[in-house]
Amino acid sequence: MAEPLSSRELLEWYLEAGVDETIGDAPVNRYLDPPAIRTAASAAGNSPPPAPPSHGMEDAPSTAPARPPAKPAAADQALQSACALAAAAMTVEELRRALEGFDGCGLKKTATNLVLGDGNPEARVILIGEAPGAEEDRQGLPFVGASGRLLDRMLGSIGLDRTQVYISNTVFWRPPGNRNPTTMEMAVCMPFVERLIELVDPEILVALGGAAAKVLLAQNVGIGKLRGRWFAYSTPRLPRPVEATAVFHPAYLLRSAAHKGEAWRDLLEIKRKLNPL
Ligand code: URA
């Protein structure tokens, strides 16, 4: 029989599984019997986990007609609701309220805060990253951790700060354990991202990193091939196409300093577009 795990091994196992934060203020003793855990969780203000579905052999044969699979219908519904809510928002603040009331993205369940955006909603430049991380989740603001500090320096190098740009992400809640957002999570947030771009109505859209570049520029090649190129980004409600490009993600630049030269050239091109001779 396998040896029981030590506390350290158990913690490492949790970390590898993506659990890097405790959720909830009150501790829960997981050594208690399951019913006792549920009681403890309720006392701590957490709702009890739903009863597991019974798939046992002891189930009586059902005469109910087969139901269509639940997942696609729920996903369709979430997408439809996202489109309707996003379309109805007439300001960035209304979009925030719409997102606060939207439960169609599973990421919301594990996140602490909604991370909609930061900066000037009337900016000439909008930057879209991939997903909030731990610090962003804590503060409810995008790019406030280590990569955010580099992003601020990158913007500063071309004379911009957060009063002159608007910053957001392809999803508005932190994926647990900083995993990549799934295609579905990105798809269900995309109507809100598009509406955000329409409401800011910038002159320049910058995708930060490969994941944002792929969904926003609708290109199926990596960031190494997309950066430095310019595209026309349009939606039916934008008054004119927005000039769109992609740059290396600041988190990537923190790990791969060799690419900073290319990032610098891309930033200079953005500056040149903003200040033509
Ligand atoms: N990385 C991102 O893509 N977005 C953030 O907000 C923070 C880090």
Residues whose N, C-alpha, C, O or C-beta is under 5 A from the ligand:
A	BS01	URA	G129 E130 A131 P132 G133 E136 P142 F143 S147 N169
